[in-house]
């Protein structure tokens, strides 16, 4: 059995939906398909999810939202008409949306999740209806009845372990399962969504639940590339990459796959195949547990903006038992996650995402560090980017970090932070945000000679 997830660009219009269905029908092993909400038809277009967010915001602000509702219904109606479906499916979609907008918007996060989920939910209904219209055995499956149970963290929900045995029953359906991505239900029956782009997570969960042969993630690129193709012309295509490598690259800015999507597949050792809906003959990239063949020392290079560092020093810091633990406890008290923690004998830096370390929280944290721990020197450096080189072969190769640092030095890029992961498959460099893309391109030039 293969589980296939299709992204928004793969479902943006009727032509794309026909392609998607042809892909599924071309292989009898493709029995479960996860669909996103319809994406952009052109560069200037608006995604259905963004139309739904506008509708939710209108209702939260006290407006009737009728014009926003009409825009969403029109998108689905256009697709249904081009697929030569009857008016009944459009009426069903409109009724579903009207039920959602009549809910109490007082809890804005809960209300927003219900509206956002409508894109995937109704797209799944429409795709199932189309497959049935051409004589194929297919059925829309509601995540609630199927058993997709999530935590009640609206907008950033996590799957609960009890979901897996329930979802495993999808194996038994003899036709094509059409399942909406991005959302599930809490134990109390309320809609909750994963973070944006979470249909990738749904696909991985279902692949793990049914113990699929492979999880195919269909998007709009032929493969995963060693660098963002918007930065480099004709970048090196990666034929095979490990879960760990892909996780590191997704964290640092690779947008091909949601960074949380690999966990369920990883735990069941299910290969993930990145494929292109518009070029289904391309083999794509396989994401696997381990590999022995390497195209290059470095597998990929990525950069992400929006970071800051909290730098602190105290004489004889290294002699104090539990020193780092007390610092991290202060961050935990303020609900601030950290990303990296490079340190010296008497100094320590904590790398965080700037959005969570707000100026207000900075004041609280700095005061507590001085009062409770006796930190002597503290500074905060904002507007940083992290640039990462990732590769399993790096662990067995001498001088990779030196090559990277030398390449950045020659390019005139000052390094604010350097940190190597314990697994030795990644090295992180902290640079000023304005140098992020430039640093990525210079590192690509160094390791791929392009």
N, C-alpha and C positions, 0 to 999 in steps of 0.2 A: 504494500500500500504506500502511495505517495501522498503527502499533504502539500498543497500548493497555496501560496498566498499571493494575491495580486494587489499592487499598489494603486494609488489614486490615478496616476497617469495611464495605467492599464485599463481603467474603467471610466475614463473621462467622457466618452460618448458611445454611441451605438456601434460604430465601427470597431472601437477598441474592445467593447464587450463581446462582439462576435469573434475577434481574435482570441480573447481569453477563453471562450467556450470551445473554440476549435482546438486550442492547446490542450485543454482538459480532455476533450473527447478523443484526441489522437493517441492517448495512452490509457488503456483500461486500468492501469495501476493508480492513476490519478483519480482518487475517489472522494477526497475532501478538499474543498476549495474555500479559502478565507478571503473575503472581499473587503476592500477599503471603501471609503466614500469617494464618489467621482471627483477627480482632480481637475486641474486646469486643462482646457482644450487648446488654449493659445497662451503665449507669455503674459498677455494682458488680462487674461481671464481670472475669475475668482473661484477658489475651491469651494465645494459644497460645505465642507466643515467651517470655512470662514463665513459663509452665508448664514449658517446655523448659529455661529457665535454672535453675529450681528442681530439675529432674531432674538436670541436669549438676552442680549444686552438691552434691546428695545423693551422687552417685557419687564426686565429687572428695573428699568428706568421709569416704568409706569405707562409706556405707550402700548397701543394695541398690537403693533408688530405686523399689521396686515400686509404692508408693502414688502417687508422682509420675508414673510411667509410665502407670498406670491412668487418671489424670486426663487426660493427653494423648490416649490412645486413646479415651476416652469422648467427648471433644469431636469427634473425627473420626467416631466411630461414630454419634453423634447426627445429624451432618450427612448421612452416608451413608444412614441410615435414612429421613430426611425426603426425601431425593432419590430414594428407592426403588431404591437400588443394592444389589447383592448383598453378602454377607458377605466375599467374596473380597478386595475392596479394603481392608476394615478389617484383615483378616489380613495383607495385604501391608504396610500401614502399621505394624502392630505388629511384624512381623518386621524391618522396616527400623530401627525404634527400638531393638529388642533388639540388633541388630548394632552399632549406634552405641554403646550403653552398655557393650558388652563390650570396647571399645577401651581402651588403656592411658591412664588419666587423669593420668599423671605430668606431661605438658605440659598444664597446665590451660587455656591459651589455645587450643591446637589442639583439645583435647577439647571445650571450650565451643563453638567454632565449628561443629564437626560436629553437635552437638546443636541449636544454634540454627537451623542451616540446614534441619533436618528439618521445620520448620513450613511453609516455602515449598515445599520439595521435595514433601512429601506432599499439600499442598493442590493443587499442579499435577497430580499424579497423579489426585486425586479429581475435579477439574474436567474433565480430559480424559475420564475414565471416564463422567462424567455426559453430556457432549456426545455421546459414542459411544452411550450408552444411549438417546438421543432421535433417533438415526439420523444424526448429523452426522459429517462426516469431520474428525476432530481427533486430535492425537497429543501426548502428553507428550514433551518433549525434555529429556534430561539435559544440564546445562551442561558436563559433562566431555566427552561425545561431541560436543556441538555446538561446543566450542572456546572456552568462557569461561575464559581463563587469567589468573590473578591473581598478584600478588606474594605472598610468604609472610609478610605483616604481618597476623597473625591478629587479627581484630576490627577492622582498619582497612586492609584490602587495597585495592590499586589495580589497575585493569585494565592488562594488557600489550598493546602495540600489535599483537602477533601474533594477538590474538583477533579483530580486525575482519575480516580476509579469511576466517577460518574461519566466523564467525557469519553472514557475508554469504550463505552457502549456504542459510540458512533461507528465503530468498526463493523457493527452488525447490519447497518443499513445497506441494502443491496445496490442502491443507485448512487447518485452523486450527492454528497452532502454540501449544501451551500450555507456557510456559516459567517456571520458578520464579525469583523475584527474590532479591536480597540476597546471593547467594553464587556462587562459582565454584571452580576448582581450581588449585592451584599446579602448577608444572612437574613436581613430583615426585608429583602425584596426590592431594594432601591438600586437604580442604575448607577454604576460607578465606572469610570474610564481609567485606562492606563494613561501615562503621560503622552503628549502629542507624538503621533507616529506609532502608536502602540499596537497597530494591527500586526506588526512583525512579532510582537510578543504573543498575541493570540495564536498565530501560526505555529510558533515554537511549542507552546503549551499543548496544542492539539496533537502535534507530531509526537511529543513525548507521551501523551496519554494513550494514543493508539499504537505506540511503538512502531512508528513508520519506518519504511526502508530508507527514505530520504525526505527532507523538508525542502521543497523548492520555493524560493522567494523570488517572484517575478517582478521586475522593475523596468526601468527604461535605459539601462546600460548593459553592454555585453558581458561585463565582468567587474570584479573589484580591481581597481588600478593602484599602482604603487604610490600614487600621489593624486590629489584632486585634479581631474582633467580640465577644470576651469583655470588652473594655474600653469599647466604645462601641456604643450601640444603633443598628441600621440604618446601618452604616457605608457609605461610598461604595464602590461596586463598580467595579473596574478592568476595562475591556473589552480594553485592549491595553497591554502593557508590554514593554520591551526586556530582552534577556538580562542586560545590565549592571545595569539597575535591579533586576531580580529577584534577581540574585546579591547585590547590596548588602543588600537587604531580608532575604533568607534568612540571610545572615551575622548580621544584627542581631536575629534572633529570629522571623522569619516561618516558620511550621512547615508551610505548605501543601506545600512542596517541599524535599527534601533539598538543602543548600547546594552539594553537589558534583555534583548531578544535571544541571546545565545544560551542563557542559563538553563532553561528546561531541556533544550536539545543536548547541551553539554552533559547534563547529568545522566542522560540516557544514551550518550555517545551516538546520536543520530546525525549523520552528515547533513550539512546545509548547502544547497546549491543555489547560487545567485545567477539568475537567468534574465534574458531580455525578451519581453513580450513582443517587441517589434522585430526581433531577430531570433526566433525560437531555435534555429539550427545551430546557433553559437552554443558551445558547451558551458560557458560561464566559468564561475569560480567555485571550487569545492572547499567548504570549511569543514575540517576534520579534526579528530582528537590528536593525531600525531602524524608526522611525515618524515621521510628520509631524503627526499629530493628537493634541492634548493636552487632556484634560479639565480639568486644573488645573496650576498651577505645580509643586506638589509631587505626586508620584505616590503615595508611601506613607511611612508613619512607623512605626518599629519600635524596640523597646528590648530589651536583653538584660542580665542580671545576671552577676556572677561575674568581674569584672575588677579589676585593680590597676594602679598606675603606679609605675615606678621613676624617681624624680626626681633629677637630678644637676646640679651646676654646677661650673665651673672657670674662673677668670679667663683671658681670651684663648683660650678653647676654639676659637673660630672660626679661629685662626691655625695650629692644629696640623693638618698634613696627615694624613689617614687616621684622624682621631680617632673618628668614628662607626664606621668599619670595625672598629677595635680593640674597641670596646664590643660590637658585634654578634658579633664572633668569640668573645668570652667567653660570650655567651649561647648561641652555637652549640656551644661546647665542653660546655656543661651541658644540651644538647638542649632549649633553651627557645625556642619560636617567639615572635615578637612580632607585634602587631596594628597599632599605629600608633606614629609617632615624631615628635610635634610638638617644635619646637626654637626657641630664641632665640639671641642672640649668644653668651652665656656659659652657657646652660642647655639641658638636653635632657631630655625625658621619654619613657619607653618604656611603652606600654600593652600589657599581657599578660593572658592568662586566668589567673585566680587559681589554678586547679587545677594548672597546670604550674609556676608560680612559688611553690613550697612554701617554708615558713620555712627548711627545711634548705638549699635551693638559694639562697635569699636570702642566707644567711650566706656561702656560697662566692662568690657573685657580688659582693657588697659588698666583701669582703676583696680580691678580685682587682682590682676597679675602683680601690680606694685604693692598693694595692701596685704595680700594673702601669701604671696610667694617671695616677695622682695626682689623682683626683677629690677636690675639697675639701669639698663638701657632698653628702650623699646622704640621701634619705628614701624610704620606701615607703608608699604610700597604698592601703589595701585596702578591700574591700567597696564597689566602685564598679560602676556600670552605664553602658553606652553607649546613647545614644538617637540615632537617625539620622533625618534627613529626606532623602529620595531623590527625584530627578526629573530627567529629561533637560532639561526646560524651564528648570530652575534656572540652567543655564549661560548662558542668554541673558536673564536677568532680573536687574535691579539690586535690591539690598537684601534678598534672601531671608534671608541669615544674620542681618542686623540685625533683621528681623521676628521670627525665631525666638528670638534671644537676648532681645529685648525682651519677648516673650510669656512666656518662662521667668522673666525678672526680675520682671515684674508678678505672676507666680504664686508668687514667693518661693522659686524653685529656684536654688540657687547652682551655678554652672558650675565644675567642677574642671578640665576640659580642653575645648578646642575644636580641631577639626582638619578641614580641608576636603581632600577627595581631589583629586588632580591633574586628573582628568577633569571636575571641577566638577559632577558629578551627585549628590554626596552631601556632607552636613556632619554630623560626629559631635560630640556633646556628651557629656562625662563628668559624671555626677551621682552623688550618693550612692544606694546601692541602694534605700533606702526611698522615694526620689522617682521611681523609674523609671516606673511605670505612670502616676503623676500627671503627669509631664512629657510622656509620650506623649499623654495626653488633652488637655493644654493646647495642645500643638502642633497636634493635630488640629483643635481649636476655632479656632485662629488661621488655619489655611490652608483649612479646609473650612466655616467658619462654622456649625458644628453643636455 
